Amino acid sequence: MTAERVDELKRRLSAGLQPTRLHVSDESDKHIGHEGAQSGLGHFSVLVVSERFNGLPTIRRHQLVYDIVGDMMTTDIHALSIKAIAPNELTQ
């Protein structure tokens, strides 16, 4: 089930943000015993680099991500860590 959740997050974020870089990690194993883990929902971390983030404040970038995956927050995700970056913000 976990691999399917990661794949679905990647699919949705790729379609919605056309990222130049995307990394999705399942960090559920770090939260064993946590209430969210006991319910079967996962803990995930995403790194998204997208032109769509150019000129947007962090809160708006996160809102874009939640607009894309928000329904998964009630069915698959307990916690989501987001790092949303515009390409011009990448350090060399």
Sequence and secondary structure as in RCSB ss.txt:
>XXXX:A:sequence
MTAERVDELKRRLSAGLQPTRLHVSDESDKHIGHEGAQSGLGHFSVLVVSERFNGLPTIRRHQLVYDIVGDMMTT
DIHALSIKAIAPNELTQ
>XXXX:A:secstr
 HHHHHHHHHHHHHHHH  SEEEEEE GGGGTTSHHHHTT EEEEEEEE GGGTT  HHHHHHHHHHHHGGGGTT
TEEEEEEEEE GGG   
